[in-house]
Amino acid sequence: MQKTTKKSVNGRSPLTLRERSIIEVRWCRDNRMVTEIAEELGRNKSSISRELDGKPRKGFGKYDADRAQAAALERIGKRGNTQKLVRSSALREYAEEKLKLGWSPEQIEIRLPIEYPDDPSMRLSYETMYQHVYRQVHRGGNGKVKLDCEDLRPYLARRHTRRAKKGFRKAQKMERLILPSIEDRPKSVEKRKEIGHWEDDTVVSRESRVRLKTINERVSGIILIGKMRDGSIAESNRVVIERLSALPPETRKTLTRDRGTENLGYRKIEEALDMTCWFAHAYCSQERGSNENGNGLIRRPYPKKTNFALVSDEKISRLEYLLNTRPRKRHGGLTPVEVFYQRTGVALYA
């Protein structure tokens, strides 16, 4: 696996939510050793050991990425560095100047040691920078700009009026503990030897409420694409049921999904299609790798900000056909439709 290289001004940077999610999967599901997890993340094994803090792999008190991230953010908020930019005018002027040039707080953090290698006072964490931005506004971004302060929020990439805590998406909050977990999915699904195990996802656009639902079969690589009129549970269910119900029952065994709110109506899919739904861990798209790869191919002709409302059904069907009739290296040059036909006798296209 490719290692993730982490750099910071003092050689240690905080673990990200993505890293904590990987730790949770590797520790609780895959039973990996601390040394193996540290090697995968490019971290010191003592850092992973401290993070796990003796937590069990299963059951009550096991390691939980979301709770660990929330606790870390709370600790960061109590470190007392929030006044550093107030005390140092040189550091504040540098940071605000670069922010207005379009730099992110992370870029400001990693650049300071390069431009001021011998000045330890010119050091700044991105978290402190974010706090400085939102401290200029009353009520953490919910009120008016404070007297003699400047509103720096428009210079942030996402320009959020107020800052939301990381790791608490609505999808994670809703039914997080009761959704059928991928940890309990039959291990045979991972081996990619049996036709009938599917993954699905939603390709969204900021330009319209219309989005695409993609459903791919793990062995053959077949991908089915349907347009959703909005991001509702009903629309997600409609597309999945319409596309998969056209296939023989023996080709529908499991469906692995992410924790998006549009996917929470899984029970209706299970009843309508007589298949079992499983949910991947939050922020672990690698657990649906085939689906993520297919979405990347869709983004080539339809990049982000594409208004899917203006893309005809005929064009979507054409794209699906082209993806399913591409030769695949892992199939020795055969196409997904050819592999699907060889294994099932079902011809997707006349």
C-alpha positions as CSV (number, residue, x, y, z in Angstrom):
1,M,0.0,0.0,0.0
2,Q,1.1,3.5,-0.7
3,K,2.3,5.3,2.4
4,T,0.9,8.7,3.4
5,T,3.7,11.2,4.1
6,K,3.0,13.6,6.9
7,K,5.0,16.8,7.5
8,S,4.8,19.5,10.1
9,V,6.9,22.2,11.7
10,N,8.0,20.0,14.6
11,G,8.0,16.7,12.8
12,R,4.6,15.7,14.3
13,S,1.2,16.6,12.9
14,P,-2.1,15.7,14.3
15,L,-3.8,12.6,13.0
16,T,-6.6,13.5,10.5
17,L,-10.1,12.1,10.6
18,R,-9.3,10.0,7.5
19,E,-6.3,8.5,9.3
20,R,-8.4,7.8,12.3
21,S,-11.0,6.1,10.2
22,I,-8.3,3.9,8.7
23,I,-7.0,3.0,12.1
24,E,-10.5,2.0,13.2
25,V,-10.9,-0.3,10.2
26,R,-7.5,-1.8,10.4
27,W,-7.6,-2.3,14.2
28,C,-11.2,-3.3,14.8
29,R,-12.0,-5.1,11.6
30,D,-8.8,-6.3,10.0
31,N,-7.0,-7.2,13.3
32,R,-3.8,-5.5,12.1
33,M,-0.9,-4.9,14.4
34,V,0.1,-1.4,15.5
35,T,3.3,-1.7,13.5
36,E,1.4,-2.6,10.3
37,I,-1.0,0.3,10.8
38,A,1.9,2.8,11.4
39,E,3.7,1.6,8.3
40,E,0.5,2.0,6.2
41,L,0.0,5.6,7.4
42,G,3.7,6.6,7.4
43,R,3.5,7.3,11.1
44,N,5.6,6.3,14.1
45,K,4.2,3.2,15.8
46,S,4.2,5.0,19.2
47,S,1.8,7.6,17.7
48,I,-0.6,4.8,16.7
49,S,-0.2,3.2,20.1
50,R,-1.0,6.4,21.9
51,E,-4.0,6.9,19.7
52,L,-5.4,3.5,20.5
53,D,-4.6,3.9,24.2
54,G,-5.2,0.2,24.9
55,K,-8.7,0.2,23.5
56,P,-10.2,-3.2,22.6
57,R,-10.8,-4.3,19.0
58,K,-14.4,-5.2,19.6
59,G,-17.2,-4.5,22.0
60,F,-17.7,-1.8,24.6
61,G,-15.1,0.9,24.6
62,K,-13.5,-0.1,21.3
63,Y,-11.6,2.5,19.3
64,D,-14.0,4.9,17.5
65,A,-12.6,7.3,14.9
66,D,-15.4,9.9,15.3
67,R,-15.1,10.1,19.1
68,A,-11.3,10.2,18.8
69,Q,-11.5,13.1,16.3
70,A,-14.0,15.0,18.5
71,A,-11.7,14.6,21.5
72,A,-8.7,15.7,19.6
73,L,-10.4,18.9,18.3
74,E,-11.5,19.7,21.9
75,R,-7.9,19.3,23.1
76,I,-6.6,21.5,20.3
77,G,-9.1,24.2,21.3
78,K,-7.7,24.1,24.8
79,R,-4.0,24.5,23.9
80,G,-3.8,28.2,24.4
81,N,-2.4,28.9,20.9
82,T,-5.4,30.9,19.8
83,Q,-3.8,34.2,20.9
84,K,-0.6,33.7,19.0
85,L,-1.7,35.7,16.1
86,V,-2.8,38.5,18.4
87,R,0.6,38.7,20.1
88,S,2.7,38.5,16.9
89,S,1.9,41.2,14.3
90,A,4.5,39.8,11.9
91,L,3.0,36.4,12.0
92,R,-0.6,37.7,11.7
93,E,0.3,40.0,8.7
94,Y,2.0,37.1,6.9
95,A,-0.8,34.7,7.5
96,E,-3.5,37.2,6.5
97,E,-1.6,38.3,3.4
98,K,-1.2,34.7,2.1
99,L,-4.8,33.9,2.9
100,K,-5.9,36.8,0.7
101,L,-3.6,35.4,-2.1
102,G,-5.7,32.2,-2.1
103,W,-3.5,30.1,0.2
104,S,-5.2,27.6,2.5
105,P,-4.3,27.6,6.2
106,E,-2.6,24.3,5.6
107,Q,-0.4,25.8,2.9
108,I,0.5,28.7,5.2
109,E,1.5,26.3,8.0
110,I,3.9,24.3,5.8
111,R,5.4,27.3,4.1
112,L,6.4,29.2,7.2
113,P,9.4,26.9,8.2
114,I,10.7,27.3,4.7
115,E,10.6,31.0,4.6
116,Y,11.6,31.5,8.3
117,P,13.8,28.4,9.1
118,D,15.6,30.1,12.0
119,D,12.7,31.9,13.5
120,P,10.6,29.6,15.8
121,S,8.2,32.5,16.5
122,M,7.0,32.3,12.8
123,R,5.2,29.0,13.3
124,L,1.5,28.5,13.0
125,S,-0.9,25.5,12.9
126,Y,-3.7,25.5,10.4
127,E,-6.2,25.0,13.3
128,T,-5.0,28.2,14.9
129,M,-5.5,30.0,11.6
130,Y,-9.0,28.8,11.2
131,Q,-9.9,29.8,14.8
132,H,-8.4,33.3,14.1
133,V,-10.6,33.7,11.0
134,Y,-13.8,32.8,12.8
135,R,-12.9,34.8,15.9
136,Q,-13.3,38.0,13.9
137,V,-17.0,37.4,13.9
138,H,-19.4,37.4,16.8
139,R,-20.8,34.0,17.9
140,G,-18.3,32.0,16.0
141,G,-19.6,33.1,12.6
142,N,-23.3,33.5,13.4
143,G,-23.2,37.2,14.1
144,K,-21.7,40.4,12.8
145,V,-18.1,41.1,12.2
146,K,-16.5,42.4,15.5
147,L,-15.5,46.1,15.8
148,D,-12.0,46.8,14.3
149,C,-11.9,43.3,12.8
150,E,-11.9,42.0,9.3
151,D,-14.0,39.3,7.8
152,L,-11.6,36.8,6.4
153,R,-14.1,34.0,5.7
154,P,-14.5,34.9,2.0
155,Y,-10.8,34.0,1.5
156,L,-11.3,30.4,2.7
157,A,-11.8,27.9,-0.1
158,R,-15.3,26.9,1.1
159,R,-16.3,30.3,2.4
160,H,-18.4,28.8,5.2
161,T,-20.2,31.5,7.2
162,R,-19.6,29.4,10.3
163,R,-17.3,26.5,11.0
164,A,-18.7,23.1,11.5
165,K,-16.8,20.4,13.5
166,K,-15.3,17.7,11.5
167,G,-16.4,14.2,11.8
168,F,-20.1,14.8,12.4
169,R,-21.8,14.6,9.1
170,K,-25.5,14.0,9.3
171,A,-25.0,10.7,7.6
172,Q,-22.6,9.6,10.4
173,K,-25.0,10.7,13.1
174,M,-28.0,8.9,11.7
175,E,-28.2,5.3,12.6
176,R,-24.4,5.0,12.8
177,L,-24.5,2.1,15.3
178,I,-27.5,0.2,13.8
179,L,-26.7,0.2,10.1
180,P,-25.5,-3.2,8.9
181,S,-21.7,-2.9,9.0
182,I,-19.3,-4.1,6.3
183,E,-17.5,-5.8,9.2
184,D,-20.3,-8.4,9.2
185,R,-20.5,-8.9,5.4
186,P,-19.5,-12.4,4.3
187,K,-15.8,-12.6,3.7
188,S,-16.4,-14.4,0.4
189,V,-17.6,-11.0,-1.1
190,E,-14.0,-9.6,-0.8
191,K,-12.6,-12.5,-2.9
192,R,-14.4,-11.3,-6.1
193,K,-15.2,-14.8,-7.3
194,E,-19.0,-14.9,-7.1
195,I,-21.2,-12.8,-9.4
196,G,-24.0,-10.8,-7.6
197,H,-22.2,-8.6,-5.1
198,W,-22.8,-4.9,-5.9
199,E,-21.7,-1.4,-4.7
200,D,-23.5,1.8,-5.2
201,D,-22.8,5.5,-4.8
202,T,-24.2,9.0,-5.8
203,V,-22.4,11.4,-8.1
204,V,-23.6,14.9,-7.2
205,S,-23.4,18.3,-8.7
206,R,-23.7,21.8,-7.1
207,E,-25.3,23.1,-10.2
208,S,-28.5,21.1,-9.9
209,R,-30.6,18.8,-7.6
210,V,-30.3,16.1,-10.3
211,R,-27.6,13.6,-9.6
212,L,-26.5,10.2,-10.8
213,K,-26.8,6.9,-9.0
214,T,-24.1,4.4,-10.0
215,I,-24.3,0.7,-9.2
216,N,-21.4,-1.7,-10.1
217,E,-20.9,-5.4,-9.9
218,R,-17.7,-6.3,-8.1
219,V,-16.6,-9.3,-10.3
220,S,-17.5,-8.4,-13.8
221,G,-17.1,-4.6,-13.4
222,I,-20.5,-3.9,-14.9
223,I,-21.7,-0.4,-14.0
224,L,-25.4,0.7,-14.1
225,I,-26.2,4.5,-14.2
226,G,-29.5,6.1,-13.4
227,K,-30.6,9.7,-12.9
228,M,-32.0,10.8,-9.6
229,R,-34.3,13.8,-9.6
230,D,-33.0,14.8,-6.2
231,G,-31.0,13.5,-3.3
232,S,-33.9,11.9,-1.4
233,I,-34.1,8.3,-0.1
234,A,-37.1,7.7,-2.4
235,E,-35.2,8.6,-5.5
236,S,-32.1,6.6,-4.5
237,N,-34.3,3.5,-3.9
238,R,-36.2,4.0,-7.1
239,V,-33.1,4.0,-9.3
240,V,-31.5,1.0,-7.5
241,I,-34.7,-1.1,-7.6
242,E,-35.5,-0.2,-11.3
243,R,-32.0,-1.1,-12.5
244,L,-31.4,-4.2,-10.5
245,S,-34.9,-5.7,-10.7
246,A,-34.3,-6.2,-14.5
247,L,-31.7,-8.8,-13.6
248,P,-32.3,-12.4,-12.5
249,P,-32.5,-12.9,-8.8
250,E,-29.4,-15.1,-8.7
251,T,-27.3,-12.1,-9.8
252,R,-28.5,-10.0,-6.8
253,K,-26.9,-11.1,-3.5
254,T,-25.5,-8.1,-1.6
255,L,-25.2,-4.3,-2.0
256,T,-22.5,-2.3,-0.2
257,R,-23.1,1.4,0.3
258,D,-21.7,4.5,1.9
259,R,-23.4,6.3,4.8
260,G,-25.0,9.1,2.8
261,T,-28.5,10.0,3.9
262,E,-30.0,9.0,0.6
263,N,-28.9,5.4,1.3
264,L,-30.7,5.0,4.7
265,G,-33.8,3.5,3.1
266,Y,-32.0,0.2,2.5
267,R,-34.7,-2.0,4.0
268,K,-37.0,-1.2,1.1
269,I,-34.3,-2.3,-1.3
270,E,-33.7,-5.5,0.7
271,E,-37.5,-6.3,0.5
272,A,-37.9,-5.4,-3.1
273,L,-34.8,-7.2,-4.4
274,D,-34.3,-9.9,-1.8
275,M,-30.7,-8.9,-1.3
276,T,-28.7,-7.8,1.7
277,C,-27.3,-4.3,2.2
278,W,-24.1,-3.5,4.0
279,F,-22.6,-0.1,4.9
280,A,-18.9,0.8,4.6
281,H,-17.1,2.8,7.3
282,A,-17.3,6.6,7.2
283,Y,-14.5,8.1,5.1
284,C,-13.3,4.7,3.8
285,S,-14.0,4.9,0.1
286,Q,-11.4,2.2,-0.4
287,E,-13.9,-0.3,0.9
288,R,-16.0,0.4,-2.3
289,G,-13.0,0.7,-4.6
290,S,-14.6,-0.5,-7.7
291,N,-17.4,2.0,-7.4
292,E,-15.1,4.9,-6.7
293,N,-13.1,4.0,-9.8
294,G,-16.2,3.9,-11.9
295,N,-17.3,7.3,-10.6
296,G,-13.9,8.7,-11.6
297,L,-14.5,7.5,-15.2
298,I,-17.9,9.2,-15.2
299,R,-16.2,12.5,-14.1
300,R,-14.1,12.6,-17.2
301,P,-16.9,13.6,-19.6
302,Y,-19.0,15.1,-16.8
303,P,-16.7,16.9,-14.4
304,K,-17.8,18.6,-11.2
305,K,-20.3,21.4,-11.6
306,T,-21.9,19.6,-14.5
307,N,-25.6,20.3,-14.5
308,F,-27.0,16.8,-14.8
309,A,-30.5,18.2,-15.4
310,L,-29.2,19.2,-18.9
311,V,-27.7,15.8,-19.7
312,S,-30.2,13.6,-21.6
313,D,-31.0,10.1,-20.6
314,E,-29.7,9.0,-24.0
315,K,-26.3,10.4,-23.2
316,I,-26.2,8.7,-19.8
317,S,-27.2,5.4,-21.5
318,R,-24.5,5.9,-24.1
319,L,-21.9,6.5,-21.4
320,E,-23.0,3.4,-19.5
321,Y,-22.6,1.3,-22.7
322,L,-19.2,2.7,-23.4
323,L,-17.9,1.9,-19.9
324,N,-19.3,-1.6,-20.0
325,T,-17.9,-2.4,-23.4
326,R,-14.3,-1.3,-22.6
327,P,-11.7,-4.1,-22.5
328,R,-10.4,-4.6,-19.0
329,K,-6.8,-5.6,-18.2
330,R,-7.9,-7.7,-15.2
331,H,-10.2,-9.7,-17.5
332,G,-7.4,-10.4,-20.0
333,G,-8.9,-7.9,-22.5
334,L,-12.5,-9.0,-22.2
335,T,-15.2,-6.4,-21.5
336,P,-17.5,-6.3,-18.4
337,V,-20.5,-7.3,-20.5
338,E,-18.7,-10.3,-21.9
339,V,-17.6,-11.5,-18.5
340,F,-21.1,-11.0,-17.1
341,Y,-22.5,-13.0,-20.0
342,Q,-20.0,-15.8,-19.6
343,R,-20.7,-16.1,-15.9
344,T,-24.5,-15.7,-15.9
345,G,-25.8,-16.1,-19.5
346,V,-27.4,-12.7,-19.2
347,A,-26.9,-10.3,-22.1
348,L,-27.2,-6.7,-21.0
349,Y,-27.3,-5.3,-24.5
350,A,-29.0,-6.7,-27.5
